[in-house]
Amino acid sequence: MDRIAHVVGRLLQMIPIVIGLTILTFLIIRLIPGDPVLIMLGMKATPESIEELTRRLGLDQPMSVQFWMFLSNLLRGDLGDSLVYKMPVIELVKHRLPLTLFLVGYSVVLSAVLTVPLSLVAALKKNTIVDQIIRGISTILLAAPAFWVGIVLLMVLGVKLRLFPIGGVGENLPGQLHHLFLPALTLALSLTAILCRNLREGIIDILTADHVDFARAKGLRERSVLINHVLRNAMVSTVILLGLNIGWMVGGSVVIESVFALPGIGWTMMQAIFGRDYPVVQGLTLVFGILVILVYLLTDIVYSFLDPRATL
C-alpha cells in the first residue's frame, strides 16, 4: 500500500511539470524575435502566403485563444502539420520515434554490459595499474564530446576497418543491431564513463560491510558473495543514476542521430530547426519532454522496489 501511495504521489507531482512543459512548448513559436511566420517562410514570402500561414497557425487570434486552440488540439493528439514534410507532426513521431527508442535501449544494454565487469574488476583491483587504466579511460570519455567520439568510431571502425556500416538502419533485428552498433556504442561509452565510477565506489564500500564478512564466514563461495551480496547492493545507486541519465540519452540522440544520419526524432528535430519547420520543433520538444518525464517517473518507481525505505 505504501508503494502504491508513493507512485500515486509521484504521478500527482508530475501534473504541474507537464502543465509547465505544455506552456513552454506553446510559447516556443511565440517567443521567436520578429514575425515567426516570416521566419518560417523566408524573406521571399508573399503577403498572401504570410496571411494564409498566420491564419493556419492561429497567430491572428488573441494569445488566450491561441493557447486554448493549442491545448484542444493537443488533447486530440494533434501536434500540427509539418511545413516541410507536408504531413501531421504526430505521423512523423509515429514513424521516427521507434528508431530513437530502439537506439536508446540498445545503448543502455551496451552500457550495462560494459559497466558491470569493468567496475567489478576496478574495485577488486583497487589502486593497481588495471584500476588506474579503467579510471583513466572513464575520465577521458567523460571529457570527450559525444559527437567527437562518434566521428572517431565512424572513421576507425566504419571507414578504415569496415567492421560496421556507416549508414542505414537495417531491415530486421540482426540488421538493426549491426547497423546501429556504432551510434549505440557512442551513447553507451558516455554513459559507461559515468556509471563505472559510481558502481566502482559502491562495490568498494560494500566489500567491507559487515553482512559481506558474515556471508564469507558462512562459507559461501566468493562468486556468490560478489553477485548476491556485493554487486546486488552496489547496483541500487547505479540503477538510479542510469535512470536519470537515460533522460540525457534521449536528448543526446539529437546529436548522435545527426552524426550518423539516422532518421529518428533527434535527426528530425535538427532538420526542422535548420529548415525552420517550427510546428515540428514545437511538437518534438513536447515529445522529448514527456519522454524524459516518463523515464524519471519509471526510475522513481524502480527505486521504490530496490529500496523500500523510499516509500516511507
URNOR-V840546 format. One line per field, one symbol per residue. phi: phi as a letter, one per 30 degrees, with the letter a starting at -180 (. if undefined). Layout:
phi=???
This chain:
phi=.dddddddddddddeddddddddddddeddcdeidddddddjdcddeddddddddddiddceeddddddddddddciccjcddcdhaedddddddcdedddddddeddddddddddddddddddceicdddddddddddddddddddddddddddddcdddhdbdcaibicbdedddddcddddddddddddeddddddeddddddecddddddddddjddeddddddccdddddeddddddddddeddddddedddddchcdcddddddddddchcdededddeddeddddddddddddddddddbeddcd
